[in-house]
Amino acid sequence: MSVKMGLLALLAQGPQYGYQLRAAFEESTASTWPLNVGQVYTTLTRLERDELVEQAGVEDTRVLYRITDAGTAAVADWFMAPVERNASVRDELAIKLVLAVTVPGVDVGSVIQRQRTATMAALQGYVREKRATTDLAAGLVLDGLVFASESEIRWLDHCEDRLRQAAAAPRTNTTTPPTEESAR
């Protein structure tokens, strides 16, 4: 989610100033995406430049912003457009495991087990938070974190199985090209 569209969606509920938007954004996302107020005001300045928001007066020395008709249309388009999933493997965990498999001397099983332990702890925390909240939006964010953690644990189990299969299989597939000496 872009911060820009998140702030626009919040402004669709009524005029707000930067600190209110920051608090509403963090509450809506169960604090999983913390914003600093500087980022909020920078985004508001850009939204104003793009005529998606406008100033709606001053309240206790703070500038109120409201969404424009163009901003309302942009939010409606955003809600209706599917989010494209990035198929990139530029994930730190995936890269770490790939390197652990290829770098000699790394105990890949320990790398996987430590990650599984950390992910299980995070999963348990998300489940506790989910049970404690009555807020629908926060609950949905926590549901997403629970499912992502469960998925990561399944993937780690899969990686472990693949390592066991590779260790048991005869060495016919290597990433290192054979040398003249090994070919003899």
SVG drawing of the C-alpha trace seen along z (x, -y; Angstrom):
<svg xmlns="http://www.w3.org/2000/svg" viewBox="-16 -29 59 71">
<polyline fill="none" stroke="black" stroke-width="0.4" points="0.0,0.0 1.3,-3.4 1.2,-5.9 -0.2,-8.4 -3.3,-6.3 -3.7,-5.3 -3.8,-9.0 -6.2,-9.8 -8.5,-7.0 -8.5,-8.4 -9.2,-11.9 -12.2,-10.5 -13.8,-10.2 -13.4,-13.9 -10.9,-16.7 -7.9,-16.0 -4.5,-17.5 -1.2,-15.6 -1.0,-14.3 -4.6,-13.0 -3.8,-11.3 -0.7,-9.7 -2.6,-8.3 -5.5,-7.1 -3.1,-5.4 -1.2,-3.6 -4.5,-2.6 -5.9,-1.3 -2.8,0.8 -2.4,2.1 0.8,0.2 2.4,2.5 3.5,-0.4 4.7,-3.2 4.8,-6.7 6.8,-9.7 4.9,-12.9 7.4,-14.4 6.5,-11.7 2.8,-12.5 3.3,-16.2 5.6,-15.6 2.9,-13.3 0.2,-15.9 2.3,-18.5 2.6,-16.3 -1.1,-15.4 -1.9,-19.1 0.5,-19.8 -1.4,-17.0 -4.7,-18.6 -5.9,-15.5 -6.3,-17.3 -6.7,-20.9 -6.4,-23.0 -9.7,-23.2 -8.8,-25.8 -6.8,-26.0 -7.7,-24.4 -5.6,-25.3 -2.7,-26.4 -2.8,-23.2 -3.8,-23.1 -6.7,-20.8 -6.7,-19.0 -9.7,-17.6 -9.9,-15.4 -10.9,-16.9 -13.2,-15.4 -10.1,-14.2 -8.7,-12.6 -12.1,-10.9 -11.9,-9.4 -8.3,-8.3 -9.2,-6.5 -12.2,-4.8 -9.9,-3.7 -7.3,-2.5 -9.8,-0.4 -11.1,1.2 -7.6,2.0 -6.1,5.3 -2.7,5.2 0.0,6.6 2.1,9.2 5.8,8.9 7.3,12.2 10.7,11.0 12.9,13.3 14.7,10.3 13.6,11.5 16.4,11.4 15.4,14.8 15.4,16.5 18.8,14.9 20.2,16.0 19.1,19.6 20.4,19.7 23.8,18.4 23.8,20.8 23.3,23.7 26.2,22.5 28.7,21.3 30.8,24.1 30.7,24.6 27.3,23.1 25.0,25.3 21.9,24.8 19.7,26.8 20.6,24.5 19.8,21.4 16.4,22.9 15.7,23.9 16.6,20.5 14.3,18.8 11.5,21.2 11.8,20.4 11.8,16.7 8.8,17.0 6.9,19.2 7.5,16.6 6.2,13.8 3.2,16.0 2.3,16.5 2.5,12.8 0.2,12.0 -2.3,14.6 -2.2,13.1 -2.7,9.6 -5.6,10.8 -7.4,12.4 -7.0,9.1 -8.4,6.8 -12.0,6.0 -11.1,3.7 -12.0,5.2 -9.2,3.4 -6.5,4.3 -7.8,7.9 -7.6,8.1 -4.0,6.8 -3.1,9.4 -4.8,12.1 -2.5,11.2 0.5,11.4 -0.6,14.8 -1.1,16.2 2.3,14.9 4.0,16.4 2.3,19.8 3.3,19.7 6.9,18.9 7.0,21.9 5.6,24.2 8.2,22.9 11.0,23.5 9.6,27.1 9.8,27.5 13.4,26.2 14.3,28.7 12.7,31.6 14.6,30.5 17.9,30.4 17.3,34.0 16.4,35.2 19.5,33.5 21.7,35.0 20.3,38.5 20.4,38.3 23.5,39.3 25.5,36.2 24.5,35.8 23.5,32.2 26.1,29.7 26.3,26.0 30.1,26.2 31.1,27.2 33.4,30.3 37.1,29.7 39.2,31.7 40.7,33.5 37.3,34.6 36.0,35.6 38.8,38.3"/>
</svg>
